[in-house]
Amino acid sequence: MSRLRPLPELDHLPALDPAYVHERPALGLGDDSPRPRILLLYGSLRERSYSRLAVEEAARLLHLFGAETRIFDPADLPLPDQVAGDNHAAVAELREHAFWSEGMVWCSPERHGQVSAIMKAQIDHLPLNIGGMRPTQGRTLAVMQVSGGSQSFNSVNTLRLLGRWMRMVTIPNQSSVPKAYEEFDETGRMKPSPLYDRIVDVMEELVRFTVLLRPHAEQLVDRYSERKADDRPLDPNQDLSAIAIRS
C-alpha cells in the first residue's frame, strides 16, 4: 500500500501564462540532472482540503520546472508516541520519502492562529537522527499556508521556525493564500491571480536553491560537535580549510 497521492492533470496548468515561464529555472546554477526530488506535505484531511489543493498546484509547477515530486497522504498517520517505537507503516513510509527527498514543501491551513495538528504530527514523526541518518538536515524547504479569513503569516512563520529546528535550508520566498475557498474553482484548480503567481515564484525559487545547494549539501551540514561525538578526527590532507591556509 502506497500513501502517495496521485496527481491529476499533471501537465494542465490553466492559471499559468507560458510566455513568462522558465521551464528550467535553475539553469546555470548547477547540475539539474537527475531531477531534484521534492516531497510535499499538507495539513488537512478534509475532502476538499485547500492545503492539499495548493500542494497539488505546487507539485504540477515543480514537475514543469524539472523536479520529481511525491505528495504524502497523512490520512492514517498515528499521533506521535501513539504507537510504541513508532512501529507503524505510515510512519515508516513518511520517513522513507523524507530520506528520498532533496527538498520539501510544507503547506498548512491556519487553525486557531497556528499550524494544524496534522501538519505538526508529520513533522514530529521526522526525527533529527535515525540510526545516524538524518531525514531533514541540509534539505531545502518551501513553506506555504492557506487561511479561511484574511491574509495571515502565522502558519508560515511557525513552519519556518520548525524548518530551522529540523536543520533545513528554508528559502526566502513563501506563499500565504487568504480566503482560500475563493481561490479554487469547483474542480479544485486554483484560479489565475497574484496569489497563484506567488506559488509559481516560490516553486521556481525552491528548484533553484535545491540545485544550487546540491553539490554542497554534505559540507553544509558537517559539524564539529558531531565529528567529536562520533570520534571522527579530520584528515589534514582532506581538510579544505587547512589546505587553503597552507597554500
Secondary structure as GFF3:
##gff-version 3
##sequence-region A 1 247
A	DSSP	three_ten_helix	18	20	.	.	.	ID=ss1
A	DSSP	beta_strand	37	42	.	.	.	ID=ss2
A	DSSP	alpha_helix	50	64	.	.	.	ID=ss3
A	DSSP	beta_strand	68	71	.	.	.	ID=ss4
A	DSSP	three_ten_helix	84	86	.	.	.	ID=ss5
A	DSSP	alpha_helix	89	100	.	.	.	ID=ss6
A	DSSP	beta_strand	103	109	.	.	.	ID=ss7
A	DSSP	alpha_helix	117	124	.	.	.	ID=ss8
A	DSSP	beta_strand	140	146	.	.	.	ID=ss9
A	DSSP	alpha_helix	154	165	.	.	.	ID=ss10
A	DSSP	beta_strand	169	170	.	.	.	ID=ss11
A	DSSP	beta_strand	175	177	.	.	.	ID=ss12
A	DSSP	three_ten_helix	180	182	.	.	.	ID=ss13
A	DSSP	alpha_helix	194	213	.	.	.	ID=ss14
A	DSSP	three_ten_helix	214	216	.	.	.	ID=ss15
A	DSSP	alpha_helix	217	220	.	.	.	ID=ss16
A	DSSP	alpha_helix	224	229	.	.	.	ID=ss17
A	DSSP	alpha_helix	240	246	.	.	.	ID=ss18
###
